[in-house]
Amino acid sequence: MKAMILAAGLGTRLRPITDTIPKALVEINGKTLLEHSIDHLKLFGVKEIIVNVHHFPDQIISFLKKKKNFGLAIEVSDERDQLLDTGGGFKKASPFFEGGEPFVIRNVDVLSNMDLGAMLSFHKKHKPVATLAVRNRETSRYMLFNERWELIGWTNVSTGEKKLSRKEYKRMYPLAFSGIQVLDPSIIPLITEEGRFSLIAMYLRLCRENRICAYTDNDSFWFDAGKREENS
């Protein structure tokens, strides 16, 4: 199985720590966020990984070289000329996944022991173009799903903003995105966005005519390590 680690962000929520190092190399319990992510993927049989870089990219490249890629086949998608956000970063790296099996994309600042094998089995059974790991947790932004657990929209409860890509249902289920997703390679030709764009924006467009499903995971360990107040 292949995977992508989204590690190109500026890490603004972790400043001033990230004024001198990339977010991916911030340490939690003596281990970098990048290594935490790699270890999680390795645990479930991922052998090939692509990591996108932008902020202090040479530090990440040197770190991977020093660690001998943790015994895996790891490639780097270099965005030092332009930060492309999550969707644009994935599009740039997408040739890495063409013609293969379903693959994982995860945020570097997510700490989790979620069972990726179970999520992959769910994805293969239901055959959406994308499966999003979600959970019941308090946040300001939620993905909205219908009774078949298909993505239909997004909302920001702090501002009242709501984006519906499909008709409004009598009951819509708000769930928080966990920053982990399984995608089918068939999604790649469907990407029409250019330049810098987010995966969420792409999903909201695609779900009008394609199934994007929720994989609810409330029992595993999950932590957003991208917030400085939670790491102080």
C-alpha positions as CSV (number, residue, x, y, z in Angstrom):
1,M,0.0,0.0,0.0
2,K,1.1,3.5,-0.8
3,A,0.6,6.7,1.2
4,M,1.1,10.5,1.2
5,I,2.1,12.5,4.3
6,L,1.0,16.2,4.0
7,A,4.0,17.9,5.5
8,A,4.4,21.1,3.5
9,G,2.4,23.5,5.8
10,L,3.9,26.5,7.4
11,G,3.0,25.4,10.9
12,T,1.6,28.8,11.9
13,R,-0.3,27.4,14.9
14,L,3.0,26.2,16.3
15,R,4.9,29.5,16.1
16,P,7.5,30.4,17.3
17,I,8.7,26.8,17.3
18,T,8.2,26.6,13.5
19,D,10.1,29.9,12.9
20,T,13.3,27.7,12.7
21,I,12.1,24.2,11.9
22,P,9.3,22.7,9.7
23,K,6.2,21.4,11.5
24,A,7.0,17.9,10.4
25,L,10.2,18.0,12.6
26,V,8.5,19.2,15.8
27,E,9.0,16.6,18.5
28,I,6.3,15.0,20.6
29,N,7.6,12.6,23.3
30,G,11.0,12.6,21.8
31,K,9.9,11.7,18.3
32,T,9.2,14.0,15.3
33,L,5.7,14.3,13.9
34,L,7.0,13.0,10.7
35,E,8.3,9.8,12.4
36,H,5.0,9.4,14.3
37,S,3.2,9.5,10.9
38,I,5.6,7.1,9.2
39,D,5.4,4.6,12.1
40,H,1.6,4.7,12.0
41,L,1.6,3.9,8.2
42,K,4.3,1.2,8.6
43,L,2.2,-0.5,11.2
44,F,-0.5,-1.2,8.6
45,G,1.8,-2.4,5.8
46,V,2.5,0.8,3.9
47,K,5.9,0.4,2.1
48,E,5.9,3.4,-0.3
49,I,5.4,7.0,0.9
50,I,5.5,10.4,-0.7
51,V,6.0,13.5,1.5
52,N,5.4,17.0,0.3
53,V,7.7,19.8,1.5
54,H,7.8,23.6,1.4
55,H,8.7,25.1,4.8
56,F,12.4,24.4,5.5
57,P,12.3,21.6,2.9
58,D,16.0,20.7,3.1
59,Q,15.7,20.0,6.8
60,I,13.1,17.3,6.1
61,I,15.1,15.9,3.2
62,S,18.2,15.7,5.4
63,F,16.2,14.1,8.2
64,L,14.9,11.3,5.9
65,K,18.3,10.7,4.5
66,K,19.8,10.5,8.1
67,K,17.1,8.0,9.0
68,K,17.7,6.0,5.8
69,N,14.0,6.6,4.9
70,F,13.1,4.3,7.9
71,G,13.6,1.3,5.7
72,L,10.9,2.4,3.3
73,A,10.7,3.7,-0.3
74,I,10.1,7.4,0.4
75,E,9.9,10.1,-2.2
76,V,9.7,13.9,-1.8
77,S,7.3,16.2,-3.6
78,D,9.0,19.5,-3.5
79,E,6.8,22.6,-3.3
80,R,9.4,25.1,-2.2
81,D,8.5,27.3,-5.2
82,Q,4.8,27.4,-4.3
83,L,2.8,26.1,-1.4
84,L,-0.1,24.3,-2.9
85,D,-2.3,23.5,0.1
86,T,-3.6,20.0,0.7
87,G,-5.4,19.5,-2.6
88,G,-2.9,21.1,-4.8
89,G,-0.1,19.2,-3.0
90,F,-1.9,15.9,-3.7
91,K,-2.5,16.8,-7.3
92,K,1.2,17.5,-7.8
93,A,2.1,14.1,-6.2
94,S,-0.7,12.2,-7.9
95,P,1.4,10.4,-10.5
96,F,2.9,8.5,-7.6
97,F,-0.5,6.7,-7.2
98,E,-1.8,6.3,-10.7
99,G,-2.8,2.8,-11.8
100,G,-2.5,1.3,-8.3
101,E,-4.6,0.3,-5.4
102,P,-6.4,2.5,-2.9
103,F,-4.0,4.7,-0.9
104,V,-3.8,6.7,2.3
105,I,-3.3,10.5,2.7
106,R,-2.7,11.7,6.2
107,N,-1.8,15.0,7.9
108,V,1.7,15.1,9.5
109,D,0.3,16.8,12.6
110,V,-2.2,14.1,13.4
111,L,-1.2,11.6,16.0
112,S,-3.4,8.4,15.8
113,N,-3.3,4.7,16.1
114,M,-6.5,4.3,14.0
115,D,-6.8,0.9,12.3
116,L,-6.0,1.7,8.7
117,G,-6.6,-1.9,7.7
118,A,-10.2,-1.7,8.9
119,M,-10.6,1.6,7.1
120,L,-9.2,0.2,3.9
121,S,-11.6,-2.8,4.1
122,F,-14.5,-0.4,4.6
123,H,-13.4,1.6,1.5
124,K,-13.0,-1.5,-0.7
125,K,-16.5,-2.8,0.4
126,H,-18.3,0.4,-0.3
127,K,-16.3,1.6,-3.3
128,P,-16.5,5.4,-3.0
129,V,-13.9,7.6,-4.7
130,A,-12.8,8.7,-1.2
131,T,-13.4,7.6,2.4
132,L,-12.9,10.2,5.1
133,A,-12.0,9.3,8.7
134,V,-14.3,11.3,11.0
135,R,-15.3,11.3,14.6
136,N,-17.7,12.9,17.1
137,R,-15.6,15.6,18.7
138,E,-16.1,19.3,19.4
139,T,-14.7,21.6,16.7
140,S,-15.8,24.7,14.8
141,R,-15.9,23.0,11.4
142,Y,-17.8,19.9,10.5
143,M,-18.3,17.7,7.4
144,L,-22.0,17.1,6.8
145,F,-23.3,13.6,5.8
146,N,-26.7,12.2,4.8
147,E,-28.3,9.1,6.3
148,R,-26.2,6.9,4.0
149,W,-23.0,8.5,5.4
150,E,-22.3,10.2,2.1
151,L,-20.7,13.7,2.1
152,I,-23.1,16.4,1.2
153,G,-21.6,19.6,2.7
154,W,-19.6,21.5,5.2
155,T,-20.3,24.0,8.0
156,N,-18.5,26.4,10.3
157,V,-20.7,26.6,13.4
158,S,-18.7,29.6,14.8
159,T,-19.5,31.8,11.8
160,G,-22.7,30.1,10.6
161,E,-21.3,29.5,7.2
162,K,-22.7,26.4,5.4
163,K,-21.8,24.9,2.0
164,L,-24.2,22.3,0.6
165,S,-23.1,20.4,-2.5
166,R,-26.2,18.3,-2.6
167,K,-29.8,18.8,-1.6
168,E,-30.5,19.6,2.0
169,Y,-31.7,16.6,3.9
170,K,-34.1,16.7,6.9
171,R,-31.3,15.2,8.9
172,M,-27.7,16.0,8.3
173,Y,-25.0,14.5,10.5
174,P,-22.1,16.7,11.4
175,L,-18.8,14.9,12.0
176,A,-15.3,16.3,12.5
177,F,-12.7,15.3,9.9
178,S,-9.7,13.5,11.4
179,G,-7.1,14.4,8.7
180,I,-6.8,10.8,7.4
181,Q,-8.4,9.5,4.2
182,V,-8.3,6.6,1.8
183,L,-8.6,7.4,-1.9
184,D,-9.2,5.4,-5.0
185,P,-6.9,6.1,-7.9
186,S,-10.1,6.7,-10.0
187,I,-10.3,10.1,-8.2
188,I,-7.2,11.4,-9.9
189,P,-8.7,12.1,-13.4
190,L,-11.6,13.9,-11.7
191,I,-9.4,16.7,-10.3
192,T,-10.1,19.8,-12.3
193,E,-8.8,22.3,-9.8
194,E,-5.5,24.1,-10.6
195,G,-2.8,25.6,-8.4
196,R,-3.4,26.0,-4.7
197,F,-6.6,24.4,-3.3
198,S,-7.7,22.3,-0.4
199,L,-8.7,18.7,-0.4
200,I,-12.0,19.7,1.4
201,A,-12.9,22.1,-1.4
202,M,-12.2,19.3,-3.9
203,Y,-14.3,16.8,-2.0
204,L,-17.2,19.3,-1.8
205,R,-17.2,19.7,-5.6
206,L,-16.7,16.0,-6.3
207,C,-19.5,14.8,-3.9
208,R,-22.1,16.3,-6.2
209,E,-21.8,13.4,-8.6
210,N,-19.5,11.0,-6.7
211,R,-19.8,9.1,-3.5
212,I,-17.5,10.2,-0.7
213,C,-18.1,8.3,2.5
214,A,-17.6,8.7,6.2
215,Y,-15.6,6.2,8.2
216,T,-16.5,6.9,11.8
217,D,-13.8,6.1,14.3
218,N,-14.4,7.2,17.8
219,D,-12.5,4.6,19.7
220,S,-8.9,5.0,18.6
221,F,-6.3,7.5,20.0
222,W,-6.4,10.7,18.1
223,F,-4.7,14.0,18.8
224,D,-4.2,17.3,16.8
225,A,-0.5,18.0,17.5
226,G,-0.6,21.2,15.4
227,K,-1.7,23.4,18.2
228,R,1.1,24.9,20.3
229,E,-1.1,25.3,23.4
230,E,-1.6,21.5,23.4
231,N,2.1,20.9,23.2
232,S,3.4,23.4,25.8
